[in-house]
Amino acid sequence: MKHWLMFWSLGVIWGSSFLLIKVAVEELGPLPLVSIRIGLAALLMGAYLWWSGRKLPRTRREVIALLYVGVMNTAVPFTLITWGEQDIDSGLATVLNSTVPLFTLVFAHFALADERISLQKIIGLGVGFVGIVLLAGRDAESSSPNSFSGQVAVLVASMSYASCAIVIRRYLRKVDPFVTAGGSLIVGGVVIVTITLLTVHPLPDVTELSLDTVASILTLATLNTVIAYFLFYALFAVWGATRTTLVTYVMPPIGVTLGALFLDETVDWKIVVGAALILVGIVAVNWHGRRVPAAKSPVLTEPASSHAD
């Protein structure tokens, strides 16, 4: 019972990330929002790594891989999702982000010798792709002003997460997963904060932010990033990778529901059917198969979720 409570808590936490991003991005803008979120999370995770005596990887290959994951699993996808949510509904962003396993499957076929695409997986990919096309078609309807560019941004973020699944599988599978999570947050934080300071002028006045924005950004940094990571790995230690990463299936319905309840976002037949097709595709490509993320270092999506914008 305890572990199932943790599982559903993680699904709700990561599923709510897109709602919180939608609330905060209007006042802060994409780069400042991502900088504060990753920066605070990096400080907290860095303190935990120091307190627990964990060491960062030292081999050249692992360091390069961790730098890549820091940029492509945190800084880039967090920024793309946040930027995209300026023009699309939070529920739609949640659904599009759930395509990570589909993109991971394609990348794994070319990068990993033991992860080849079968007919069953091709069918799953096809079904998921139809769902994506159906969602993209909502842009043409006046009742659903979700820009095509915003949707593409979230899909590119999903591709970025997927590429990191492969890198972690190949090069960081022997590294402590908390070190991978914390180290990547630190790298991502340094990169995105530097870019923000160099490009955003003037910076938002934090003293003028609304209470909703402040609450959203603090929740994103602490609950939706740091605490969610601890929940994920605690479950992972007991359940293993395949069962734990089923949380991917929980996020879309939660994200869509929260967007409809709190932001009055439109829930039409296209988003319902599109989300269903994407989830069916994900289930199809993973049915009786092994998930791509490594058993010792799974990729964290938005969130993350996930893990894990």
C-alpha positions as protocol buffer text, in pm:
chain_id: "A"
residue {
  index: 1
  type: MET
  ca { x: 0 y: 0 z: 0 }
}
residue {
  index: 2
  type: LYS
  ca { x: 282 y: 241 z: 88 }
}
residue {
  index: 3
  type: HIS
  ca { x: 452 y: 194 z: -246 }
}
residue {
  index: 4
  type: TRP
  ca { x: 130 y: 238 z: -442 }
}
residue {
  index: 5
  type: LEU
  ca { x: 69 y: 560 z: -250 }
}
residue {
  index: 6
  type: MET
  ca { x: 416 y: 676 z: -351 }
}
residue {
  index: 7
  type: PHE
  ca { x: 347 y: 578 z: -712 }
}
residue {
  index: 8
  type: TRP
  ca { x: 24 y: 774 z: -740 }
}
residue {
  index: 9
  type: SER
  ca { x: 175 y: 1067 z: -551 }
}
residue {
  index: 10
  type: LEU
  ca { x: 457 y: 1078 z: -806 }
}
residue {
  index: 11
  type: GLY
  ca { x: 207 y: 1068 z: -1093 }
}
residue {
  index: 12
  type: VAL
  ca { x: 10 y: 1358 z: -946 }
}
residue {
  index: 13
  type: ILE
  ca { x: 327 y: 1558 z: -872 }
}
residue {
  index: 14
  type: TRP
  ca { x: 476 y: 1520 z: -1219 }
}
residue {
  index: 15
  type: GLY
  ca { x: 136 y: 1554 z: -1385 }
}
residue {
  index: 16
  type: SER
  ca { x: 84 y: 1886 z: -1208 }
}
residue {
  index: 17
  type: SER
  ca { x: 415 y: 2032 z: -1326 }
}
residue {
  index: 18
  type: PHE
  ca { x: 263 y: 2158 z: -1650 }
}
residue {
  index: 19
  type: LEU
  ca { x: -14 y: 2343 z: -1465 }
}
residue {
  index: 20
  type: LEU
  ca { x: 241 y: 2513 z: -1239 }
}
residue {
  index: 21
  type: ILE
  ca { x: 458 y: 2608 z: -1537 }
}
residue {
  index: 22
  type: LYS
  ca { x: 157 y: 2759 z: -1713 }
}
residue {
  index: 23
  type: VAL
  ca { x: 78 y: 2971 z: -1408 }
}
residue {
  index: 24
  type: ALA
  ca { x: 433 y: 3098 z: -1350 }
}
residue {
  index: 25
  type: VAL
  ca { x: 555 y: 3156 z: -1707 }
}
residue {
  index: 26
  type: GLU
  ca { x: 315 y: 3446 z: -1771 }
}
residue {
  index: 27
  type: GLU
  ca { x: 490 y: 3667 z: -1516 }
}
residue {
  index: 28
  type: LEU
  ca { x: 845 y: 3535 z: -1522 }
}
residue {
  index: 29
  type: GLY
  ca { x: 904 y: 3433 z: -1883 }
}
residue {
  index: 30
  type: PRO
  ca { x: 1067 y: 3103 z: -1987 }
}
residue {
  index: 31
  type: LEU
  ca { x: 1435 y: 3154 z: -1905 }
}
residue {
  index: 32
  type: PRO
  ca { x: 1394 y: 3321 z: -1563 }
}
residue {
  index: 33
  type: LEU
  ca { x: 1138 y: 3058 z: -1460 }
}
residue {
  index: 34
  type: VAL
  ca { x: 1362 y: 2768 z: -1563 }
}
residue {
  index: 35
  type: SER
  ca { x: 1666 y: 2932 z: -1402 }
}
residue {
  index: 36
  type: ILE
  ca { x: 1494 y: 2969 z: -1066 }
}
residue {
  index: 37
  type: ARG
  ca { x: 1347 y: 2620 z: -1080 }
}
residue {
  index: 38
  type: ILE
  ca { x: 1666 y: 2437 z: -1176 }
}
residue {
  index: 39
  type: GLY
  ca { x: 1885 y: 2666 z: -967 }
}
residue {
  index: 40
  type: LEU
  ca { x: 1695 y: 2601 z: -644 }
}
residue {
  index: 41
  type: ALA
  ca { x: 1666 y: 2229 z: -717 }
}
residue {
  index: 42
  type: ALA
  ca { x: 2039 y: 2209 z: -794 }
}
residue {
  index: 43
  type: LEU
  ca { x: 2126 y: 2375 z: -463 }
}
residue {
  index: 44
  type: LEU
  ca { x: 1908 y: 2131 z: -270 }
}
residue {
  index: 45
  type: MET
  ca { x: 2033 y: 1823 z: -457 }
}
residue {
  index: 46
  type: GLY
  ca { x: 2393 y: 1945 z: -433 }
}
residue {
  index: 47
  type: ALA
  ca { x: 2355 y: 1980 z: -57 }
}
residue {
  index: 48
  type: TYR
  ca { x: 2216 y: 1625 z: -41 }
}
residue {
  index: 49
  type: LEU
  ca { x: 2505 y: 1484 z: -245 }
}
residue {
  index: 50
  type: TRP
  ca { x: 2753 y: 1656 z: -15 }
}
residue {
  index: 51
  type: TRP
  ca { x: 2570 y: 1548 z: 302 }
}
residue {
  index: 52
  type: SER
  ca { x: 2543 y: 1187 z: 187 }
}
residue {
  index: 53
  type: GLY
  ca { x: 2908 y: 1173 z: 79 }
}
residue {
  index: 54
  type: ARG
  ca { x: 2831 y: 1083 z: -281 }
}
residue {
  index: 55
  type: LYS
  ca { x: 3103 y: 1153 z: -536 }
}
residue {
  index: 56
  type: LEU
  ca { x: 3062 y: 1283 z: -890 }
}
residue {
  index: 57
  type: PRO
  ca { x: 3195 y: 1058 z: -1169 }
}
residue {
  index: 58
  type: ARG
  ca { x: 3561 y: 1107 z: -1257 }
}
residue {
  index: 59
  type: THR
  ca { x: 3622 y: 909 z: -1574 }
}
residue {
  index: 60
  type: ARG
  ca { x: 3631 y: 1118 z: -1891 }
}
residue {
  index: 61
  type: ARG
  ca { x: 3349 y: 927 z: -2057 }
}
residue {
  index: 62
  type: GLU
  ca { x: 3117 y: 955 z: -1757 }
}
residue {
  index: 63
  type: VAL
  ca { x: 3191 y: 1324 z: -1707 }
}
residue {
  index: 64
  type: ILE
  ca { x: 3114 y: 1405 z: -2072 }
}
residue {
  index: 65
  type: ALA
  ca { x: 2794 y: 1198 z: -2052 }
}
residue {
  index: 66
  type: LEU
  ca { x: 2687 y: 1376 z: -1734 }
}
residue {
  index: 67
  type: LEU
  ca { x: 2750 y: 1715 z: -1897 }
}
residue {
  index: 68
  type: TYR
  ca { x: 2534 y: 1609 z: -2192 }
}
residue {
  index: 69
  type: VAL
  ca { x: 2255 y: 1487 z: -1964 }
}
residue {
  index: 70
  type: GLY
  ca { x: 2275 y: 1807 z: -1760 }
}
residue {
  index: 71
  type: VAL
  ca { x: 2211 y: 2016 z: -2070 }
}
residue {
  index: 72
  type: MET
  ca { x: 1976 y: 1788 z: -2265 }
}
residue {
  index: 73
  type: ASN
  ca { x: 1779 y: 1635 z: -1975 }
}
residue {
  index: 74
  type: THR
  ca { x: 1730 y: 1954 z: -1775 }
}
residue {
  index: 75
  type: ALA
  ca { x: 1825 y: 2289 z: -1929 }
}
residue {
  index: 76
  type: VAL
  ca { x: 1702 y: 2229 z: -2286 }
}
residue {
  index: 77
  type: PRO
  ca { x: 1375 y: 2037 z: -2229 }
}
residue {
  index: 78
  type: PHE
  ca { x: 1271 y: 2247 z: -1928 }
}
residue {
  index: 79
  type: THR
  ca { x: 1321 y: 2561 z: -2137 }
}
residue {
  index: 80
  type: LEU
  ca { x: 1143 y: 2423 z: -2445 }
}
residue {
  index: 81
  type: ILE
  ca { x: 842 y: 2304 z: -2245 }
}
residue {
  index: 82
  type: THR
  ca { x: 818 y: 2632 z: -2057 }
}
residue {
  index: 83
  type: TRP
  ca { x: 851 y: 2833 z: -2379 }
}
residue {
  index: 84
  type: GLY
  ca { x: 594 y: 2614 z: -2551 }
}
residue {
  index: 85
  type: GLU
  ca { x: 343 y: 2654 z: -2271 }
}
residue {
  index: 86
  type: GLN
  ca { x: 322 y: 3024 z: -2342 }
}
residue {
  index: 87
  type: ASP
  ca { x: 109 y: 2928 z: -2643 }
}
residue {
  index: 88
  type: ILE
  ca { x: -44 y: 2588 z: -2565 }
}
residue {
  index: 89
  type: ASP
  ca { x: -260 y: 2445 z: -2288 }
}
residue {
  index: 90
  type: SER
  ca { x: -89 y: 2276 z: -1993 }
}
residue {
  index: 91
  type: GLY
  ca { x: -296 y: 1961 z: -2048 }
}
residue {
  index: 92
  type: LEU
  ca { x: -185 y: 1938 z: -2411 }
}
residue {
  index: 93
  type: ALA
  ca { x: 177 y: 1984 z: -2304 }
}
residue {
  index: 94
  type: THR
  ca { x: 139 y: 1693 z: -2060 }
}
residue {
  index: 95
  type: VAL
  ca { x: 8 y: 1467 z: -2335 }
}
residue {
  index: 96
  type: LEU
  ca { x: 282 y: 1564 z: -2581 }
}
residue {
  index: 97
  type: ASN
  ca { x: 548 y: 1509 z: -2317 }
}
residue {
  index: 98
  type: SER
  ca { x: 425 y: 1152 z: -2271 }
}
residue {
  index: 99
  type: THR
  ca { x: 571 y: 1067 z: -2614 }
}
residue {
  index: 100
  type: VAL
  ca { x: 919 y: 1028 z: -2462 }
}
residue {
  index: 101
  type: PRO
  ca { x: 903 y: 643 z: -2464 }
}
residue {
  index: 102
  type: LEU
  ca { x: 811 y: 648 z: -2834 }
}
residue {
  index: 103
  type: PHE
  ca { x: 1109 y: 862 z: -2930 }
}
residue {
  index: 104
  type: THR
  ca { x: 1333 y: 658 z: -2701 }
}
residue {
  index: 105
  type: LEU
  ca { x: 1235 y: 345 z: -2890 }
}
residue {
  index: 106
  type: VAL
  ca { x: 1339 y: 497 z: -3224 }
}
residue {
  index: 107
  type: PHE
  ca { x: 1673 y: 625 z: -3091 }
}
residue {
  index: 108
  type: ALA
  ca { x: 1745 y: 294 z: -2917 }
}
residue {
  index: 109
  type: HIS
  ca { x: 1701 y: 102 z: -3241 }
}
residue {
  index: 110
  type: PHE
  ca { x: 2002 y: 283 z: -3389 }
}
residue {
  index: 111
  type: ALA
  ca { x: 2212 y: 323 z: -3073 }
}
residue {
  index: 112
  type: LEU
  ca { x: 2162 y: 2 z: -2876 }
}
residue {
  index: 113
  type: ALA
  ca { x: 2225 y: -344 z: -3020 }
}
residue {
  index: 114
  type: ASP
  ca { x: 1975 y: -514 z: -2787 }
}
residue {
  index: 115
  type: GLU
  ca { x: 1685 y: -274 z: -2853 }
}
residue {
  index: 116
  type: ARG
  ca { x: 1569 y: -336 z: -3211 }
}
residue {
  index: 117
  type: ILE
  ca { x: 1233 y: -231 z: -3352 }
}
residue {
  index: 118
  type: SER
  ca { x: 991 y: -518 z: -3410 }
}
residue {
  index: 119
  type: LEU
  ca { x: 661 y: -524 z: -3600 }
}
residue {
  index: 120
  type: GLN
  ca { x: 472 y: -483 z: -3274 }
}
residue {
  index: 121
  type: LYS
  ca { x: 676 y: -175 z: -3190 }
}
residue {
  index: 122
  type: ILE
  ca { x: 628 y: -29 z: -3538 }
}
residue {
  index: 123
  type: ILE
  ca { x: 252 y: -63 z: -3495 }
}
residue {
  index: 124
  type: GLY
  ca { x: 277 y: 108 z: -3156 }
}
residue {
  index: 125
  type: LEU
  ca { x: 482 y: 391 z: -3306 }
}
residue {
  index: 126
  type: GLY
  ca { x: 226 y: 433 z: -3583 }
}
residue {
  index: 127
  type: VAL
  ca { x: -64 y: 453 z: -3340 }
}
residue {
  index: 128
  type: GLY
  ca { x: 122 y: 708 z: -3125 }
}
residue {
  index: 129
  type: PHE
  ca { x: 211 y: 915 z: -3430 }
}
residue {
  index: 130
  type: VAL
  ca { x: -156 y: 929 z: -3535 }
}
residue {
  index: 131
  type: GLY
  ca { x: -233 y: 1064 z: -3188 }
}
residue {
  index: 132
  type: ILE
  ca { x: 31 y: 1336 z: -3228 }
}
residue {
  index: 133
  type: VAL
  ca { x: -106 y: 1437 z: -3570 }
}
residue {
  index: 134
  type: LEU
  ca { x: -458 y: 1452 z: -3428 }
}
residue {
  index: 135
  type: LEU
  ca { x: -344 y: 1682 z: -3148 }
}
residue {
  index: 136
  type: ALA
  ca { x: -152 y: 1906 z: -3389 }
}
residue {
  index: 137
  type: GLY
  ca { x: -472 y: 1948 z: -3591 }
}
residue {
  index: 138
  type: ARG
  ca { x: -631 y: 2138 z: -3302 }
}
residue {
  index: 139
  type: ASP
  ca { x: -424 y: 2441 z: -3406 }
}
residue {
  index: 140
  type: ALA
  ca { x: -657 y: 2505 z: -3698 }
}
residue {
  index: 141
  type: GLU
  ca { x: -964 y: 2537 z: -3478 }
}
residue {
  index: 142
  type: SER
  ca { x: -1050 y: 2875 z: -3330 }
}
residue {
  index: 143
  type: SER
  ca { x: -1178 y: 2704 z: -3014 }
}
residue {
  index: 144
  type: SER
  ca { x: -833 y: 2561 z: -2943 }
}
residue {
  index: 145
  type: PRO
  ca { x: -570 y: 2834 z: -2992 }
}
residue {
  index: 146
  type: ASN
  ca { x: -273 y: 2604 z: -2937 }
}
residue {
  index: 147
  type: SER
  ca { x: 11 y: 2712 z: -3164 }
}
residue {
  index: 148
  type: PHE
  ca { x: 188 y: 2458 z: -3380 }
}
residue {
  index: 149
  type: SER
  ca { x: 527 y: 2602 z: -3275 }
}
residue {
  index: 150
  type: GLY
  ca { x: 443 y: 2551 z: -2907 }
}
residue {
  index: 151
  type: GLN
  ca { x: 352 y: 2189 z: -2970 }
}
residue {
  index: 152
  type: VAL
  ca { x: 672 y: 2131 z: -3169 }
}
residue {
  index: 153
  type: ALA
  ca { x: 874 y: 2278 z: -2881 }
}
residue {
  index: 154
  type: VAL
  ca { x: 731 y: 2023 z: -2637 }
}
residue {
  index: 155
  type: LEU
  ca { x: 787 y: 1739 z: -2884 }
}
residue {
  index: 156
  type: VAL
  ca { x: 1150 y: 1845 z: -2932 }
}
residue {
  index: 157
  type: ALA
  ca { x: 1184 y: 1846 z: -2553 }
}
residue {
  index: 158
  type: SER
  ca { x: 1055 y: 1487 z: -2554 }
}
residue {
  index: 159
  type: MET
  ca { x: 1318 y: 1396 z: -2813 }
}
residue {
  index: 160
  type: SER
  ca { x: 1581 y: 1555 z: -2589 }
}
residue {
  index: 161
  type: TYR
  ca { x: 1469 y: 1345 z: -2293 }
}
residue {
  index: 162
  type: ALA
  ca { x: 1474 y: 1035 z: -2514 }
}
residue {
  index: 163
  type: SER
  ca { x: 1830 y: 1097 z: -2628 }
}
residue {
  index: 164
  type: CYS
  ca { x: 1936 y: 1116 z: -2264 }
}
residue {
  index: 165
  type: ALA
  ca { x: 1777 y: 778 z: -2196 }
}
residue {
  index: 166
  type: ILE
  ca { x: 2022 y: 633 z: -2446 }
}
residue {
  index: 167
  type: VAL
  ca { x: 2324 y: 822 z: -2308 }
}
residue {
  index: 168
  type: ILE
  ca { x: 2243 y: 717 z: -1952 }
}
residue {
  index: 169
  type: ARG
  ca { x: 2194 y: 357 z: -2062 }
}
residue {
  index: 170
  type: ARG
  ca { x: 2527 y: 345 z: -2246 }
}
residue {
  index: 171
  type: TYR
  ca { x: 2757 y: 559 z: -2037 }
}
residue {
  index: 172
  type: LEU
  ca { x: 2613 y: 621 z: -1688 }
}
residue {
  index: 173
  type: ARG
  ca { x: 2461 y: 287 z: -1594 }
}
residue {
  index: 174
  type: LYS
  ca { x: 2733 y: 226 z: -1333 }
}
residue {
  index: 175
  type: VAL
  ca { x: 2694 y: 571 z: -1175 }
}
residue {
  index: 176
  type: ASP
  ca { x: 2482 y: 617 z: -862 }
}
residue {
  index: 177
  type: PRO
  ca { x: 2142 y: 734 z: -995 }
}
residue {
  index: 178
  type: PHE
  ca { x: 2122 y: 1010 z: -734 }
}
residue {
  index: 179
  type: VAL
  ca { x: 2460 y: 1136 z: -857 }
}
residue {
  index: 180
  type: THR
  ca { x: 2326 y: 1136 z: -1213 }
}
residue {
  index: 181
  type: ALA
  ca { x: 2013 y: 1322 z: -1105 }
}
residue {
  index: 182
  type: GLY
  ca { x: 2193 y: 1573 z: -881 }
}
residue {
  index: 183
  type: GLY
  ca { x: 2492 y: 1621 z: -1109 }
}
residue {
  index: 184
  type: SER
  ca { x: 2272 y: 1682 z: -1412 }
}
residue {
  index: 185
  type: LEU
  ca { x: 2070 y: 1940 z: -1219 }
}
residue {
  index: 186
  type: ILE
  ca { x: 2388 y: 2121 z: -1118 }
}
residue {
  index: 187
  type: VAL
  ca { x: 2518 y: 2125 z: -1475 }
}
residue {
  index: 188
  type: GLY
  ca { x: 2182 y: 2235 z: -1612 }
}
residue {
  index: 189
  type: GLY
  ca { x: 2153 y: 2504 z: -1346 }
}
residue {
  index: 190
  type: VAL
  ca { x: 2493 y: 2654 z: -1427 }
}
residue {
  index: 191
  type: VAL
  ca { x: 2416 y: 2656 z: -1801 }
}
residue {
  index: 192
  type: ILE
  ca { x: 2066 y: 2802 z: -1787 }
}
residue {
  index: 193
  type: VAL
  ca { x: 2141 y: 3062 z: -1518 }
}
residue {
  index: 194
  type: THR
  ca { x: 2441 y: 3184 z: -1719 }
}
residue {
  index: 195
  type: ILE
  ca { x: 2236 y: 3210 z: -2039 }
}
residue {
  index: 196
  type: THR
  ca { x: 1958 y: 3392 z: -1855 }
}
residue {
  index: 197
  type: LEU
  ca { x: 2194 y: 3648 z: -1702 }
}
residue {
  index: 198
  type: LEU
  ca { x: 2353 y: 3713 z: -2041 }
}
residue {
  index: 199
  type: THR
  ca { x: 2035 y: 3740 z: -2247 }
}
residue {
  index: 200
  type: VAL
  ca { x: 1743 y: 3855 z: -2031 }
}
residue {
  index: 201
  type: HIS
  ca { x: 1748 y: 4228 z: -1965 }
}
residue {
  index: 202
  type: PRO
  ca { x: 1595 y: 4349 z: -1746 }
}
residue {
  index: 203
  type: LEU
  ca { x: 1540 y: 4053 z: -1522 }
}
residue {
  index: 204
  type: PRO
  ca { x: 1193 y: 4017 z: -1367 }
}
residue {
  index: 205
  type: ASP
  ca { x: 1144 y: 4199 z: -1038 }
}
residue {
  index: 206
  type: VAL
  ca { x: 1079 y: 3913 z: -797 }
}
residue {
  index: 207
  type: THR
  ca { x: 932 y: 4154 z: -542 }
}
residue {
  index: 208
  type: GLU
  ca { x: 642 y: 4223 z: -778 }
}
residue {
  index: 209
  type: LEU
  ca { x: 550 y: 3862 z: -847 }
}
residue {
  index: 210
  type: SER
  ca { x: 205 y: 3742 z: -750 }
}
residue {
  index: 211
  type: LEU
  ca { x: 158 y: 3489 z: -471 }
}
residue {
  index: 212
  type: ASP
  ca { x: 41 y: 3229 z: -726 }
}
residue {
  index: 213
  type: THR
  ca { x: 363 y: 3264 z: -925 }
}
residue {
  index: 214
  type: VAL
  ca { x: 587 y: 3247 z: -618 }
}
residue {
  index: 215
  type: ALA
  ca { x: 402 y: 2940 z: -489 }
}
residue {
  index: 216
  type: SER
  ca { x: 421 y: 2774 z: -831 }
}
residue {
  index: 217
  type: ILE
  ca { x: 794 y: 2823 z: -878 }
}
residue {
  index: 218
  type: LEU
  ca { x: 881 y: 2711 z: -524 }
}
residue {
  index: 219
  type: THR
  ca { x: 662 y: 2403 z: -567 }
}
residue {
  index: 220
  type: LEU
  ca { x: 821 y: 2323 z: -903 }
}
residue {
  index: 221
  type: ALA
  ca { x: 1172 y: 2343 z: -758 }
}
residue {
  index: 222
  type: THR
  ca { x: 1113 y: 2153 z: -434 }
}
residue {
  index: 223
  type: LEU
  ca { x: 816 y: 1918 z: -473 }
}
residue {
  index: 224
  type: ASN
  ca { x: 809 y: 1858 z: -851 }
}
residue {
  index: 225
  type: THR
  ca { x: 1184 y: 1825 z: -893 }
}
residue {
  index: 226
  type: VAL
  ca { x: 1374 y: 1732 z: -577 }
}
residue {
  index: 227
  type: ILE
  ca { x: 1110 y: 1542 z: -378 }
}
residue {
  index: 228
  type: ALA
  ca { x: 979 y: 1375 z: -695 }
}
residue {
  index: 229
  type: TYR
  ca { x: 1330 y: 1244 z: -765 }
}
residue {
  index: 230
  type: PHE
  ca { x: 1348 y: 1090 z: -418 }
}
residue {
  index: 231
  type: LEU
  ca { x: 1007 y: 928 z: -459 }
}
residue {
  index: 232
  type: PHE
  ca { x: 1105 y: 793 z: -801 }
}
residue {
  index: 233
  type: TYR
  ca { x: 1428 y: 634 z: -681 }
}
residue {
  index: 234
  type: ALA
  ca { x: 1272 y: 499 z: -362 }
}
residue {
  index: 235
  type: LEU
  ca { x: 1014 y: 321 z: -577 }
}
residue {
  index: 236
  type: PHE
  ca { x: 1280 y: 221 z: -825 }
}
residue {
  index: 237
  type: ALA
  ca { x: 1481 y: 43 z: -557 }
}
residue {
  index: 238
  type: VAL
  ca { x: 1178 y: -173 z: -468 }
}
residue {
  index: 239
  type: TRP
  ca { x: 993 y: -215 z: -799 }
}
residue {
  index: 240
  type: GLY
  ca { x: 1267 y: -184 z: -1060 }
}
residue {
  index: 241
  type: ALA
  ca { x: 1270 y: 23 z: -1378 }
}
residue {
  index: 242
  type: THR
  ca { x: 986 y: -125 z: -1581 }
}
residue {
  index: 243
  type: ARG
  ca { x: 717 y: -106 z: -1316 }
}
residue {
  index: 244
  type: THR
  ca { x: 823 y: 232 z: -1177 }
}
residue {
  index: 245
  type: THR
  ca { x: 831 y: 407 z: -1514 }
}
residue {
  index: 246
  type: LEU
  ca { x: 465 y: 315 z: -1567 }
}
residue {
  index: 247
  type: VAL
  ca { x: 410 y: 652 z: -1399 }
}
residue {
  index: 248
  type: THR
  ca { x: 445 y: 787 z: -1755 }
}
residue {
  index: 249
  type: TYR
  ca { x: 94 y: 657 z: -1823 }
}
residue {
  index: 250
  type: VAL
  ca { x: -53 y: 837 z: -1521 }
}
residue {
  index: 251
  type: MET
  ca { x: 62 y: 1189 z: -1611 }
}
residue {
  index: 252
  type: PRO
  ca { x: -153 y: 1277 z: -1918 }
}
residue {
  index: 253
  type: PRO
  ca { x: -498 y: 1227 z: -1760 }
}
residue {
  index: 254
  type: ILE
  ca { x: -386 y: 1412 z: -1450 }
}
residue {
  index: 255
  type: GLY
  ca { x: -239 y: 1701 z: -1650 }
}
residue {
  index: 256
  type: VAL
  ca { x: -547 y: 1735 z: -1869 }
}
residue {
  index: 257
  type: THR
  ca { x: -781 y: 1720 z: -1570 }
}
residue {
  index: 258
  type: LEU
  ca { x: -589 y: 1981 z: -1371 }
}
residue {
  index: 259
  type: GLY
  ca { x: -576 y: 2215 z: -1670 }
}
residue {
  index: 260
  type: ALA
  ca { x: -952 y: 2186 z: -1719 }
}
residue {
  index: 261
  type: LEU
  ca { x: -1030 y: 2235 z: -1350 }
}
residue {
  index: 262
  type: PHE
  ca { x: -799 y: 2523 z: -1264 }
}
residue {
  index: 263
  type: LEU
  ca { x: -735 y: 2699 z: -1596 }
}
residue {
  index: 264
  type: ASP
  ca { x: -1062 y: 2629 z: -1779 }
}
residue {
  index: 265
  type: GLU
  ca { x: -871 y: 2465 z: -2064 }
}
residue {
  index: 266
  type: THR
  ca { x: -1075 y: 2307 z: -2341 }
}
residue {
  index: 267
  type: VAL
  ca { x: -1104 y: 1931 z: -2333 }
}
residue {
  index: 268
  type: ASP
  ca { x: -1241 y: 1831 z: -2674 }
}
residue {
  index: 269
  type: TRP
  ca { x: -1263 y: 1495 z: -2845 }
}
residue {
  index: 270
  type: LYS
  ca { x: -932 y: 1545 z: -3023 }
}
residue {
  index: 271
  type: ILE
  ca { x: -726 y: 1575 z: -2704 }
}
residue {
  index: 272
  type: VAL
  ca { x: -908 y: 1279 z: -2548 }
}
residue {
  index: 273
  type: VAL
  ca { x: -865 y: 1054 z: -2852 }
}
residue {
  index: 274
  type: GLY
  ca { x: -513 y: 1182 z: -2923 }
}
residue {
  index: 275
  type: ALA
  ca { x: -402 y: 1115 z: -2565 }
}
residue {
  index: 276
  type: ALA
  ca { x: -559 y: 770 z: -2578 }
}
residue {
  index: 277
  type: LEU
  ca { x: -379 y: 684 z: -2903 }
}
residue {
  index: 278
  type: ILE
  ca { x: -44 y: 799 z: -2764 }
}
residue {
  index: 279
  type: LEU
  ca { x: -91 y: 592 z: -2447 }
}
residue {
  index: 280
  type: VAL
  ca { x: -199 y: 288 z: -2651 }
}
residue {
  index: 281
  type: GLY
  ca { x: 113 y: 330 z: -2863 }
}
residue {
  index: 282
  type: ILE
  ca { x: 335 y: 348 z: -2555 }
}
residue {
  index: 283
  type: VAL
  ca { x: 175 y: 37 z: -2407 }
}
residue {
  index: 284
  type: ALA
  ca { x: 212 y: -146 z: -2740 }
}
residue {
  index: 285
  type: VAL
  ca { x: 584 y: -80 z: -2777 }
}
residue {
  index: 286
  type: ASN
  ca { x: 647 y: -187 z: -2416 }
}
residue {
  index: 287
  type: TRP
  ca { x: 414 y: -485 z: -2393 }
}
residue {
  index: 288
  type: HIS
  ca { x: 605 y: -790 z: -2272 }
}
residue {
  index: 289
  type: GLY
  ca { x: 924 y: -599 z: -2343 }
}
residue {
  index: 290
  type: ARG
  ca { x: 1195 y: -424 z: -2152 }
}
residue {
  index: 291
  type: ARG
  ca { x: 1191 y: -50 z: -2120 }
}
residue {
  index: 292
  type: VAL
  ca { x: 1489 y: 136 z: -2261 }
}
residue {
  index: 293
  type: PRO
  ca { x: 1604 y: 321 z: -1946 }
}
residue {
  index: 294
  type: ALA
  ca { x: 1881 y: 127 z: -1776 }
}
residue {
  index: 295
  type: ALA
  ca { x: 1808 y: -67 z: -1463 }
}
residue {
  index: 296
  type: LYS
  ca { x: 2049 y: 141 z: -1260 }
}
residue {
  index: 297
  type: SER
  ca { x: 2011 y: 485 z: -1412 }
}
residue {
  index: 298
  type: PRO
  ca { x: 1667 y: 557 z: -1559 }
}
residue {
  index: 299
  type: VAL
  ca { x: 1611 y: 883 z: -1739 }
}
residue {
  index: 300
  type: LEU
  ca { x: 1406 y: 1137 z: -1549 }
}
residue {
  index: 301
  type: THR
  ca { x: 1137 y: 1310 z: -1754 }
}
residue {
  index: 302
  type: GLU
  ca { x: 898 y: 1587 z: -1652 }
}
residue {
  index: 303
  type: PRO
  ca { x: 857 y: 1578 z: -1544 }
}
residue {
  index: 304
  type: ALA
  ca { x: 1075 y: 1463 z: -1407 }
}
residue {
  index: 305
  type: SER
  ca { x: 851 y: 1359 z: -1503 }
}
residue {
  index: 306
  type: SER
  ca { x: 897 y: 1249 z: -1558 }
}
residue {
  index: 307
  type: HIS
  ca { x: 1116 y: 1179 z: -1449 }
}
residue {
  index: 308
  type: ALA
  ca { x: 1031 y: 1514 z: -1498 }
}
residue {
  index: 309
  type: ASP
  ca { x: 987 y: 1926 z: -1685 }
}
